[in-house]
Every structure is written in C-alpha cells, then in structure tokens.
Amino acid sequence: MTILYWDCFSGIAGNMAVASLLDLGASRDKLVSGLESIPFEEGKIGLLVEERVVDGIRGIYFNTVDDEHAHSHSCSGPLAHTHCHEHDGLDHDPHDFHEHHEHLAHSHEETHAGHSVDHEPSHDAASHAHAHAPHRGLKEICKLVEQANISLTARNIALSCFKVLAEAEALVHKKSVDEVHFHEVGARDSIADIVGVAICLDDLRVNEVKVSPVHLGSGTVACAHGIMPVPAPATALLLKGYQVIFDHLISFELTTPTGAAILKGVGAQSVSGLQSYTRVGHGHGSRKIGQANFLRAFLSDSEPVKKNSDSVVLLTTNIDNATGEELGHALSELMKNGAYDACLIPLLMKKGRPGNQLQVMAAIEDAETLEKKIFDLLPTLGVRRNAVERSLLPRETVKVKTPAGELAGKKITESDGSIVERVEFDETVRLAEEQNSTPRKIKQKIVV
C-alpha cells in the first residue's frame, strides 16, 4: 500500500500539488503526454516545469504557460501584491456564476535559468488563448477529461475533484451544478492542475491520501463579485470536516479552491497516529509570503494491511465525579452512536477517591463524534485519543444448527485455522425466558 501525506503548513494550491508529486518521482513524461492530449479548442497547452532553489530549499515548480504569461502581464496595483498565494487557475466572470474567485498574481520574481518549457506557444498565442478561451461548464470539462489519453484511474480522480468543486460553487451561488461555469481565463489552468494531480497520483500508485491541518491564510482576495474573505466561500465549504488553521499573521490566501477540491476529491483523511515515510517532495509556489512557501509531500511504501488487522482510535478519560447512573447511560449512548466497544475500569484516583477509567474504541472517522458525546454526557475535563492497531479473528454472522433449532451466531476462524461456531448470548436469554429456565442451563443444552 502506498500512502501520500501532504504537509499543508503553507496551504495547498493546484500547481503546488502537481509539483510536489513530480518531486516524489511521478513521471514527467506521463504528465506532459496526458495534459497535452486534452483536446482544448484553443490548442495544445504549454507547460512549465523547473527545478528551483527558493530560500535555500530545492524543489519543483510547475505552471502552465498560459498562467505564467498572464501573471507577468496582468499584475499591477496593490491587490496584485497582497492577495495572491499561488495561481489557482479559476476566475469569476461578472456575467456568470463560476468556480472561483480571481487570483491576481504578482510579477514572476524568480529567474528561469535552467528551466524547461514543453512545447511552449509564443507569448502572443498564450495571451490570445486567455482572451478568447471558451466558457466551460462541468459537463464540458468532464467531456474534455474523458477524451484525454490518460488512465481510467487518473480520469476518475480528476472527475471526482471537478464534481466536488462544482457542487461547492453551486451551493455558494444557490445554482444547480449544471449552471456553474468555469471562466474562460482560468479553466485550462485549473484543468491542468487537477488532471495533473490525477496523473501523478496514478503513476505513483497512491492508494490513500492523508493531510496535515490545512493552513488557510487570512485577509481578503479580489473577485469579480467584489472583495471576498479568506478562505474563499468554495474553499470553506470544501474543507468542512478537515482540521484547518487560520493564519492571522499571514495576509495572503494560502489554500485555494482548486487545492481544497483536490483534497476533497481524492478523499484525503486527516492524519493521526504514528507515520513513516520513504520519500519527500517539495512543490514550490511563486509567491513571497514571509515564510517558506512550498507544499511538502511524503510517500510511504508499506506492506498491505492484513485483512485481520485494522487501525482504530482509543478514547480514554478518568472520572471520579460521575454517578453510576450517568456512567451506565453514557456507555449505552456511546454504543448506540457507533462505538466498537465501551467499558469502565475501576481506579483509585488522586486524594484516594474511587473512580473509573472510561475506554471507548471507535473507527477513526467516528472519533470526533464520540469524543463530543463523552463531553456532553459526563463531567470530564479532558479526553485522551490514541491511534492503535488491533488484530481480529475472521468471523461471519451465521445461523448455528443446535438441538434447539437454528440460532443466530458467529462462525469464527481461530488463529490455528480451525473453525468454531458460537451462539449469540442474546439467543440463550431469549430461549431461557421462553422455557422458564436460565441462560446457563440453555447453554448446556445447545453446546455445539
């Protein structure tokens, strides 16, 4: 299993994501070939890929020629120097509801010594493509992606990212997904970023994506609809459920809507527990923001997780001021709300007070909900959270044949490979009540 971890200490933008994956070893040839195969009616898209050393840190820079030229010739005035983190490739048009706000980039400060441009069109051609590019809705963009010469896996990843992006913008503007249009200036750039990420993820054979808390930046950004706060409305919707950090000392947009759509579209999960990695990649941004500005990517090549093992979260808290009724009710409610298991362990706590340790085992995705439930139900002031591995014996729910007929139970494969069948205890209780007996006596009669 190959796991990608994105460290978004300086946010995430589409082209930075592509660059970070290239630095991990994704095939540049596959990227260029795949993006050039997209049948844009404006013509083949030009790409810029170069190795840079910025603030003493080596990394990869990726951009489209369209966007690079647009940045270096459209940036003037104070907004160009205060509101852009990185190109996002999407713009709002005054006459339509579109995917994103306009990213007014600064003039390109770094030199291009040693850079490579693949099939770069002339400056005039690039400017002309920006000025006369068509408007595209989600259906048109999906058609372009489907016509590109890329793998099925890469295609599905890209389509997922565009779908969540369109859904977010539709919700922001109270429009249907079909009414959301990508602006002509930014569409090619955004498509290149998202499809580029998809191609690279597929080439690296990434099975799972994890992400650090996502830094957002602060301040405002200029849009065709006016001045908008950071994060942009679509970004805020796309990052619901993720751990985020508002950087009040950095007055730039660190995470763009395209970057957020990539995280959401690939199903990135917030990281927890111990991690190990074998490769590190850096994807540089072009903006000077007062701190290191690159997206860091870590790649882990691990053995496939065995089917009888998984990862869970163990929530624990020590309590000495709850009644027995409160504790019993809490156990019941936690189980109803999805806990795998919940128990109380007697403790002798400080000042010689008798108490209990509550332990709740939960799926990683349920940990936040169950932690909140603990705070709601019990007078504790803190809950510890630990990611743990557990080993499971293979089991399946079956009907067990017994002298009392077929009863609900489990078929279990023991560690030595032997098979045993066990009747559920609730079934013995039911039979005991029906026969005016006891569960112990019923169990003795139906031993299998």
C-alpha positions as CSV (number, residue, x, y, z in Angstrom):
1,M,0.0,0.0,0.0
2,T,1.3,3.4,-0.9
3,I,0.2,6.4,1.3
4,L,0.7,10.0,0.4
5,Y,0.9,12.6,3.1
6,W,0.6,16.3,2.2
7,D,2.0,18.7,4.8
8,C,0.0,21.9,4.2
9,F,1.9,24.1,6.5
10,S,1.8,26.8,3.8
11,G,-1.6,25.7,2.4
12,I,-2.2,23.9,-0.9
13,A,-2.7,25.1,-4.5
14,G,-3.2,23.0,-7.6
15,N,0.1,23.6,-9.3
16,M,2.0,23.2,-6.0
17,A,0.3,19.8,-5.6
18,V,1.4,18.7,-9.0
19,A,5.0,19.9,-8.4
20,S,5.2,18.1,-5.0
21,L,4.2,14.8,-6.7
22,L,6.7,15.3,-9.5
23,D,9.4,15.8,-6.9
24,L,8.4,12.5,-5.3
25,G,9.2,10.8,-8.6
26,A,6.0,10.9,-10.7
27,S,6.7,10.6,-14.4
28,R,7.1,13.9,-16.1
29,D,6.7,12.3,-19.5
30,K,3.3,10.8,-18.5
31,L,2.2,14.2,-17.1
32,V,3.2,16.1,-20.2
33,S,1.7,13.5,-22.5
34,G,-1.5,13.3,-20.6
35,L,-2.1,17.1,-20.4
36,E,-1.1,17.7,-24.0
37,S,-3.7,15.1,-25.0
38,I,-6.6,17.1,-23.6
39,P,-8.4,18.4,-26.7
40,F,-8.7,22.1,-25.9
41,E,-10.2,24.0,-28.8
42,E,-7.7,26.8,-28.0
43,G,-4.9,24.3,-28.9
44,K,-2.3,22.3,-27.1
45,I,-1.5,23.6,-23.6
46,G,2.1,24.7,-22.9
47,L,3.7,23.6,-19.6
48,L,6.5,24.9,-17.4
49,V,8.4,22.5,-15.2
50,E,11.6,23.5,-13.5
51,E,13.8,22.7,-10.5
52,R,14.3,25.7,-8.2
53,V,16.1,26.5,-5.0
54,V,14.0,29.0,-3.1
55,D,15.1,30.3,0.3
56,G,17.7,27.6,0.3
57,I,15.2,24.8,-0.3
58,R,15.3,22.7,-3.5
59,G,12.0,21.7,-5.1
60,I,10.0,21.6,-8.3
61,Y,7.9,24.4,-9.8
62,F,5.0,23.6,-12.1
63,N,2.8,26.0,-14.1
64,T,1.0,26.4,-17.4
65,V,2.5,28.8,-19.9
66,D,-0.9,30.5,-20.2
67,D,-0.9,31.3,-16.5
68,E,2.7,32.2,-16.3
69,H,2.3,34.8,-19.0
70,A,-1.0,36.1,-17.6
71,H,0.6,36.6,-14.2
72,S,3.6,38.5,-15.5
73,H,1.5,40.9,-17.6
74,S,-1.8,41.3,-15.7
75,C,-0.4,42.1,-12.2
76,S,-0.5,45.7,-11.2
77,G,-1.8,47.7,-8.3
78,P,-1.8,46.9,-4.6
79,L,-4.1,43.9,-4.9
80,A,-1.6,42.0,-7.0
81,H,0.9,42.2,-4.2
82,T,-1.3,41.5,-1.2
83,H,-3.9,38.9,-2.0
84,C,-2.4,36.1,-4.1
85,H,-0.8,33.0,-2.7
86,E,-0.5,31.0,-5.9
87,H,-2.3,30.6,-9.2
88,D,-5.5,28.7,-8.9
89,G,-6.5,28.8,-12.5
90,L,-10.1,29.9,-12.0
91,D,-11.7,33.2,-12.3
92,H,-15.2,34.7,-11.7
93,D,-16.8,36.4,-14.7
94,P,-19.3,39.3,-14.0
95,H,-22.0,37.7,-16.1
96,D,-21.9,34.1,-14.8
97,F,-21.6,32.1,-11.6
98,H,-18.3,30.4,-11.8
99,E,-16.0,28.1,-10.0
100,H,-13.6,30.5,-8.3
101,H,-12.6,34.0,-7.4
102,E,-9.9,35.7,-9.4
103,H,-6.3,35.2,-8.3
104,L,-4.4,38.3,-9.1
105,A,-0.8,37.1,-9.1
106,H,2.4,39.1,-8.6
107,S,5.0,39.5,-11.2
108,H,7.1,36.4,-11.5
109,E,10.2,37.3,-9.5
110,E,12.4,34.3,-9.9
111,T,14.7,33.8,-13.0
112,H,14.1,30.9,-15.3
113,A,17.7,29.8,-15.6
114,G,17.8,26.0,-16.2
115,H,14.0,25.7,-16.7
116,S,12.4,23.6,-19.4
117,V,9.2,24.5,-21.3
118,D,7.4,21.7,-23.1
119,H,6.0,22.8,-26.5
120,E,5.7,26.4,-25.3
121,P,3.5,28.5,-27.5
122,S,4.5,32.1,-28.4
123,H,3.7,34.8,-25.9
124,D,1.1,36.3,-28.3
125,A,-0.5,32.9,-28.7
126,A,-0.7,32.4,-25.0
127,S,-2.2,35.8,-24.4
128,H,-4.7,35.2,-27.3
129,A,-5.8,31.9,-25.7
130,H,-6.6,33.7,-22.5
131,A,-8.5,36.4,-24.2
132,H,-10.6,34.1,-26.4
133,A,-11.0,30.9,-24.4
134,P,-14.5,29.5,-24.2
135,H,-16.7,29.3,-21.2
136,R,-17.0,25.7,-19.9
137,G,-19.5,24.1,-17.6
138,L,-18.9,20.9,-15.6
139,K,-20.3,18.7,-18.5
140,E,-17.9,20.3,-21.0
141,I,-14.9,19.8,-18.7
142,C,-15.8,16.2,-17.9
143,K,-16.0,15.6,-21.7
144,L,-12.5,17.0,-22.1
145,V,-11.2,14.8,-19.3
146,E,-12.9,11.7,-20.8
147,Q,-11.3,12.4,-24.2
148,A,-7.8,12.8,-22.8
149,N,-5.3,10.0,-23.2
150,I,-5.0,9.1,-19.5
151,S,-5.7,6.0,-17.4
152,L,-9.1,5.2,-16.1
153,T,-7.9,5.7,-12.6
154,A,-6.5,9.2,-13.3
155,R,-9.7,10.1,-15.2
156,N,-11.9,9.1,-12.2
157,I,-9.7,11.0,-9.8
158,A,-9.9,14.2,-11.9
159,L,-13.7,13.9,-12.4
160,S,-14.2,13.4,-8.7
161,C,-12.3,16.7,-8.0
162,F,-14.2,18.7,-10.6
163,K,-17.5,17.3,-9.3
164,V,-16.9,18.3,-5.6
165,L,-15.7,21.7,-6.9
166,A,-18.8,22.3,-8.9
167,E,-21.1,21.2,-6.1
168,A,-19.4,23.7,-3.7
169,E,-19.8,26.6,-6.1
170,A,-23.3,25.6,-6.9
171,L,-24.1,25.8,-3.2
172,V,-22.3,29.1,-2.7
173,H,-24.3,30.7,-5.5
174,K,-27.6,28.8,-5.0
175,K,-27.4,27.4,-8.5
176,S,-27.6,23.9,-9.9
177,V,-24.4,22.1,-10.8
178,D,-25.2,22.5,-14.5
179,E,-25.5,26.3,-14.1
180,V,-21.9,26.6,-12.7
181,H,-19.4,27.6,-15.3
182,F,-15.6,27.8,-15.3
183,H,-14.3,31.1,-16.5
184,E,-12.5,31.2,-19.9
185,V,-9.3,32.6,-18.4
186,G,-8.8,30.1,-15.7
187,A,-10.3,26.9,-17.0
188,R,-7.3,25.5,-18.8
189,D,-5.0,26.2,-15.9
190,S,-7.4,24.5,-13.4
191,I,-7.9,21.5,-15.7
192,A,-4.1,21.1,-16.0
193,D,-3.7,21.3,-12.2
194,I,-6.4,18.8,-11.4
195,V,-5.8,16.4,-14.2
196,G,-2.0,16.7,-13.5
197,V,-2.5,15.7,-9.9
198,A,-4.6,12.7,-11.0
199,I,-2.0,11.5,-13.5
200,C,0.8,11.8,-10.9
201,L,-1.2,10.0,-8.1
202,D,-1.9,7.2,-10.5
203,D,1.7,7.0,-11.7
204,L,2.9,6.8,-8.0
205,R,0.2,4.1,-7.4
206,V,-1.1,6.1,-4.4
207,N,-3.7,4.1,-2.5
208,E,-4.5,6.6,0.2
209,V,-4.0,10.3,0.8
210,K,-3.6,11.9,4.3
211,V,-3.3,15.5,5.1
212,S,-2.0,17.7,7.9
213,P,-4.1,20.5,9.4
214,V,-4.6,22.8,6.4
215,H,-3.3,26.4,6.7
216,L,-5.7,28.9,5.2
217,G,-4.0,32.3,5.5
218,S,-6.1,35.4,6.1
219,G,-7.2,38.7,4.7
220,T,-9.2,39.2,1.5
221,V,-9.0,38.3,-2.1
222,A,-10.2,40.3,-5.1
223,C,-13.0,38.7,-7.2
224,A,-15.3,39.7,-10.0
225,H,-18.0,39.6,-7.3
226,G,-16.1,42.0,-5.1
227,I,-13.6,41.6,-2.3
228,M,-14.0,38.2,-0.6
229,P,-12.6,37.0,2.8
230,V,-10.0,34.2,3.0
231,P,-10.9,31.4,2.8
232,A,-13.0,31.9,-0.3
233,P,-16.6,30.6,0.1
234,A,-16.0,27.5,-2.0
235,T,-12.8,26.7,-0.1
236,A,-14.6,27.0,3.2
237,L,-17.3,24.5,2.0
238,L,-14.8,22.0,0.6
239,L,-12.8,21.9,3.8
240,K,-15.7,21.2,6.1
241,G,-14.7,18.4,8.4
242,Y,-10.9,18.9,7.9
243,Q,-8.6,20.4,10.6
244,V,-7.7,23.9,9.5
245,I,-5.6,26.8,10.8
246,F,-6.4,30.4,10.3
247,D,-3.1,32.2,9.9
248,H,-3.9,35.7,11.1
249,L,-0.3,36.9,10.7
250,I,-0.2,36.0,7.0
251,S,-2.4,38.2,4.9
252,F,-2.5,36.0,1.9
253,E,-4.7,33.2,0.6
254,L,-2.7,30.0,1.4
255,T,-5.2,27.4,0.3
256,T,-7.0,27.9,-3.0
257,P,-10.4,26.4,-4.1
258,T,-8.6,24.1,-6.5
259,G,-6.3,22.9,-3.7
260,A,-9.2,22.3,-1.5
261,A,-11.1,20.5,-4.3
262,I,-8.1,18.2,-4.8
263,L,-8.1,17.2,-1.1
264,K,-11.9,16.6,-1.1
265,G,-11.9,14.9,-4.4
266,V,-9.2,12.3,-3.6
267,G,-10.8,11.7,-0.2
268,A,-7.8,12.9,1.9
269,Q,-8.1,12.0,5.5
270,S,-6.7,14.0,8.5
271,V,-3.6,12.2,9.7
272,S,-3.5,10.5,13.1
273,G,-1.1,8.1,14.9
274,L,2.5,7.2,14.0
275,Q,3.7,7.7,10.4
276,S,6.7,6.5,8.5
277,Y,7.9,7.5,5.0
278,T,10.4,6.7,2.3
279,R,10.4,9.7,0.1
280,V,9.9,13.5,0.5
281,G,9.0,16.0,-2.3
282,H,8.7,19.8,-2.4
283,G,6.3,21.7,-4.7
284,H,7.3,25.4,-4.8
285,G,4.9,28.3,-5.0
286,S,5.9,31.6,-6.7
287,R,4.7,34.0,-4.0
288,K,6.9,35.5,-1.3
289,I,4.7,35.4,1.8
290,G,7.2,36.0,4.6
291,Q,7.9,32.3,5.3
292,A,8.8,29.2,3.3
293,N,6.2,28.7,0.6
294,F,6.1,25.2,-0.7
295,L,3.9,22.1,-0.4
296,R,5.7,19.2,1.2
297,A,4.7,15.6,0.2
298,F,5.7,12.4,2.0
299,L,5.3,9.0,0.4
300,S,5.1,5.7,2.4
301,D,5.5,2.4,0.7
302,S,4.2,-0.2,3.2
303,E,3.0,-3.7,3.1
304,P,-0.7,-4.3,2.5
305,V,-2.7,-4.3,5.8
306,K,-3.7,-7.8,6.7
307,K,-7.4,-8.5,6.5
308,N,-7.5,-9.5,10.1
309,S,-5.9,-6.2,11.3
310,D,-7.1,-2.6,11.3
311,S,-6.5,0.8,12.9
312,V,-8.9,2.3,15.5
313,V,-8.9,5.2,17.9
314,L,-9.0,4.6,21.7
315,L,-10.6,7.4,23.7
316,T,-9.9,7.4,27.4
317,T,-10.8,9.6,30.3
318,N,-10.6,9.2,34.1
319,I,-13.7,10.2,36.1
320,D,-14.3,10.4,39.8
321,N,-17.3,12.7,40.0
322,A,-20.0,10.9,37.9
323,T,-22.8,8.8,39.3
324,G,-23.4,5.2,38.4
325,E,-26.5,6.2,36.5
326,E,-24.6,8.7,34.4
327,L,-21.8,6.2,33.6
328,G,-24.2,3.5,32.7
329,H,-26.2,5.8,30.4
330,A,-23.0,7.1,28.8
331,L,-21.9,3.5,27.9
332,S,-25.3,2.8,26.3
333,E,-25.3,6.1,24.3
334,L,-21.7,5.6,23.1
335,M,-22.5,2.2,21.8
336,K,-25.7,3.5,20.1
337,N,-23.6,6.2,18.4
338,G,-21.2,3.8,16.7
339,A,-18.5,2.8,19.3
340,Y,-17.0,-0.6,18.6
341,D,-16.7,-1.1,22.4
342,A,-17.0,0.9,25.6
343,C,-16.0,-0.1,29.1
344,L,-15.3,1.1,32.6
345,I,-12.2,0.2,34.6
346,P,-12.2,0.9,38.4
347,L,-9.4,3.2,39.5
348,L,-8.1,4.7,42.8
349,M,-7.5,8.3,41.8
350,K,-5.9,11.3,43.5
351,K,-6.8,12.1,47.1
352,G,-7.8,8.4,47.5
353,R,-11.0,8.8,45.5
354,P,-12.5,5.8,43.8
355,G,-13.2,6.4,40.2
356,N,-13.4,4.8,36.7
357,Q,-11.5,5.0,33.5
358,L,-13.8,5.1,30.5
359,Q,-12.4,3.4,27.4
360,V,-14.1,3.8,24.1
361,M,-12.9,2.0,20.9
362,A,-14.0,3.8,17.7
363,A,-13.4,3.9,14.0
364,I,-11.1,6.8,13.0
365,E,-13.9,8.6,11.2
366,D,-16.2,8.4,14.3
367,A,-13.7,9.6,16.9
368,E,-14.7,13.3,16.8
369,T,-18.4,12.5,17.2
370,L,-17.9,10.1,20.1
371,E,-15.4,12.4,21.8
372,K,-18.0,15.2,21.7
373,K,-20.6,12.7,23.1
374,I,-18.3,11.9,26.1
375,F,-18.0,15.6,26.9
376,D,-21.8,16.0,26.6
377,L,-22.7,13.1,28.8
378,L,-20.0,13.1,31.6
379,P,-18.4,15.8,33.8
380,T,-14.9,15.1,32.5
381,L,-12.5,17.9,31.5
382,G,-10.3,16.0,29.1
383,V,-10.3,13.0,26.7
384,R,-7.1,11.3,25.5
385,R,-7.0,10.0,21.9
386,N,-4.6,7.3,20.7
387,A,-4.5,5.5,17.4
388,V,-4.0,1.8,18.0
389,E,-3.7,-1.3,15.8
390,R,-5.9,-4.3,16.6
391,S,-5.8,-7.9,15.4
392,L,-9.1,-9.6,14.6
393,L,-10.0,-13.2,14.1
394,P,-12.0,-13.6,10.8
395,R,-15.7,-14.1,11.6
396,E,-19.1,-14.0,9.9
397,T,-22.7,-14.0,11.1
398,V,-24.4,-17.3,10.5
399,K,-27.3,-19.5,11.7
400,V,-25.9,-22.2,14.0
401,K,-27.6,-25.5,14.0
402,T,-28.4,-26.7,17.6
403,P,-30.7,-29.2,19.3
404,A,-33.0,-26.2,19.9
405,G,-33.0,-25.3,16.2
406,E,-31.1,-22.7,14.2
407,L,-30.0,-19.8,16.3
408,A,-28.1,-16.6,15.5
409,G,-24.4,-16.9,16.0
410,K,-20.9,-16.4,14.6
411,K,-18.6,-18.6,12.6
412,I,-15.0,-17.9,13.7
413,T,-11.7,-18.9,12.2
414,E,-9.3,-19.5,15.1
415,S,-5.6,-18.5,14.9
416,D,-4.7,-22.1,14.1
417,G,-7.1,-22.2,11.2
418,S,-9.8,-24.3,12.9
419,I,-13.4,-23.2,12.6
420,V,-15.8,-22.8,15.6
421,E,-19.4,-21.7,15.8
422,R,-20.8,-19.8,18.7
423,V,-24.4,-19.0,19.5
424,E,-25.1,-15.4,20.5
425,F,-25.8,-15.0,24.2
426,D,-28.9,-13.0,23.5
427,E,-30.4,-16.1,21.9
428,T,-29.8,-18.2,25.1
429,V,-31.5,-15.4,27.1
430,R,-34.5,-15.5,24.7
431,L,-34.8,-19.3,25.0
432,A,-34.4,-19.1,28.8
433,E,-37.3,-16.7,29.0
434,E,-39.4,-18.8,26.7
435,Q,-38.7,-22.0,28.6
436,N,-38.8,-20.5,32.1
437,S,-35.2,-21.6,32.5
438,T,-31.8,-19.9,32.9
439,P,-29.2,-18.9,30.2
440,R,-26.6,-21.2,31.8
441,K,-28.9,-24.3,31.6
442,I,-29.9,-23.4,28.0
443,K,-26.3,-23.0,27.0
444,Q,-25.5,-26.5,28.4
445,K,-28.3,-28.0,26.2
446,I,-27.3,-26.3,23.0
447,V,-23.5,-26.7,23.1
448,V,-22.3,-27.3,19.5
